[in-house]
C-alpha cells in the first residue's frame, strides 16, 4: 500500500484518480479548497474497497500548504486547475509550490496533468503551433508549456512526470482498463475515459517507467 496525496481531488480527473487509487488498496489524501463540498470523497465513492480516503483543505500553489498536507506520503498527483486565474500564472505557481513543498515533505514522486495541445504532431511541430489554432486556447496551452519548462529547470531532486490526456477526455467514454502511450507526441484515437486516465496515473505511481517528460496516453 502506498500513501498518495491528490491535489484537485474534487474535479473529474481528481475523483477518478482517488477512486482508482482506493480500488488498488492505497491510502489517499484528497486535497480540495473546501472540504465541506466534497465530503462524499471519503464515503460512498469508496465503499467496498480496501483503501482509505481522507479529505483535507489545501492549496497546490502554496508551498507551506503542500508541505503540510503531503508529509508522510509516497507520491503526489496534481489534477488541480483554476479558470479564474491566467493559465501561465496558475500552473507555474503550482509547479513552484509543489517542487518546494514536496521537497520539504520528503515526497519523491510527482505526477502533473498536461494538455494535448502541447504535444507534437510531427517532429518540432505542436498542435498549438497551427496558425488556425484559437488564440485563447493557445494562451491556456502556454500555461502548461511554462509549467513543463519550469519543472525541467527546477525539479532536479524530484522524480516528476507530466501525464497528458488526449483532446477528448470524457467521463462518459467507455472504461477499458487499458491505454496507449507515447513520449511527447499525439498517440492513439484521441480520446480516453477519466477512469482509464486514472489507470495510467496509478500505473506510473506503482511502477514508474517515465520521468521528466510529457507522457501522452490515449485509447
N, C-alpha and C positions, 0 to 999 in steps of 0.2 A: 504493500500500500504506500502511495505517495501522498504528500500534502501539497495541494495545488491552490494558489490564490488566483482568482479570476476577476480582473477589473472590467467593469461594464457588464456585470453578470445579469443585469435586468434586461438587456437588449436581446434580439432574436438569436444572434450568434452566441452571446454570452450564456443564454439559457440552454442552448443546445450543448455547449461545452460543459456546463455544470451537469446536465443530465448524463452525458456520455462518461464524464469522469466518475460520477457516482455509480453508474451502471458497472463500471470496471472495478469498483470497490475502493476508490480513493477518497480521502478526506478533503473537502473543498471549502475554502473561504470565499464566499461570493461577495464581492465589493460593489456597492452601489452608493449613489449620492443620498438616497432617502430610504433606509431600511424598512420604514413603515409601509412603503408602497410595494415592497417585494417580499413580504413575509412568507408567501407561498413557496418561495425558492427552497425553503428549509423544511417543507412539509409534503404536500400532496405530490409534487413533482418527483419525489424520491422514495415514495412508499414501495416497499418490497425489494429494496436494493440493499447492498451491503456497505455502501459508502455513507458518508455523512456530509451535511452542508451547514455551515454557519454563515449567516448573513450579517455583514457589518457595513458601517459607513466608512467611506474612503474617497480619495481623490487621486487619480493617476497622474495629475500634473503637479502634485505637491510631494516633494521628496520625503518630508517628515511623515506624511500620511502613508506613503508607500512603505517606508521602513517599518512603521508601526504595525500595519496590517499584514506585512509579508514575513515578519520574523518567524522563524521556525518552519518555513515551507521549503519544499524541494524545487518547485518550478512556479512560474507566473505566466499568465496569459493576459494580454491587453486587448480586449474587444470593445473598449470604450470609444466614444466619439461625441462631438458637440457640433450641432449645426448653427448655433448662435455665436460661435467664435470662428474667426478665419481659420481655414484648414491648416495652413502652414504654422500659424501661431499655436493651435491646439496640439498638433501631432509632434512638433518639436519640443514643446513644453513637456508633454508626456514622456517623450524619449529621454530628455534630460533628467526628469524626476525619477523615472524607472531605473536608469543606469545608476544614479546616485543612491536612491532608496534601497534598491535590491542589493547593491554592494554593501551598504550598511547592515542590511538584514541577513547577509550571508546566503542569498538565493542565487544559484549559479546558472539557471536556465530561464530564458525569456522567449516567449512567442508573441509576436505582434501581428495584427491583421494588416495586410496591404490592400491594394485595389488593382483590378485587372488592367486598367488603362495605362499603367506604368510598365506593363510587360512588352517585350519585343515581338513584333510580327515578322521581322526579318532582322538579321544582324545590324544592330545600331539604330533600328527604327522602332519606336514605341507606338502603341495605339494612340496615345495622346499627341503624337507628333503629326498626325494627319491634319493638313490645312483646314479641312472641314470640321474638325473636332470642335464642339461648342466651347467658347471661352470660359464660361462659368464652371464647366466640368474640368477644364484644364487647370484652373486655379485650385480646385479641390484636389485633383490628382497631384499637383505640385506639392501639396502638403505632405503626401506620402513619400514623394521623391526626397524632400528635405528631411523627413524623418529617417529614411533609409540611409542617406548620406551622413546624418548626424550619428546614427548608431555605428556605422562603419568607422567613423572618426574617433568616437569616444568610448565605445563599449569594448575596450580591449581586454578587460578582465571578466567579461560576461559572455556566456555561451548563448547567443541570440539567433533568432531566425524570423524573417518576415514571411508569413504564410499568406498567399494571395489567391483568393477565390476568383472564379470566372465572372463575367459580366452579369450572368443570370444566376443570382444567388436567391433561391426560392424556398421558402418554408414549406410550400405545398408540393415541391418536387419529390419524386419517389426516393426513399431512403434505401440504398442498395448495400450499404456497409463496405463499399469499395470506392476507389477513385483512381484517376491517372494523374501523373505529376511530371513536372519539368522544372529546370532551374532557369529563371529569368525570362521565359518565353511563354506565349499563349499555347495552351495544350488542350486536347480533348474536344468535347462537344460544346464547350462554352456555357455550361450550366452545372449546378450542383445543389443538392439539398443542404439545409443548415445541419441536418443530422450527419451527413457524410463529411461535411467540412469539419465538424467536431471530431469525427473518427480520425481524420488526418491530424488534427491538433494533438489528440491524445496519443496517437501512434508516435509522434515526434517527441512527446514528453517521456513516454515509456521506453522508447528505443530510438534515441536521437541519431539521425542519419545525415542531417543537413545543418549547416552553420554559416551565419554571416552572409546569407544570400536571400534573394527573392525566390521562394519555392512556390510555384503555381500548382494548384490542384483543381481537378475538374472531373466530371463524368466522361 
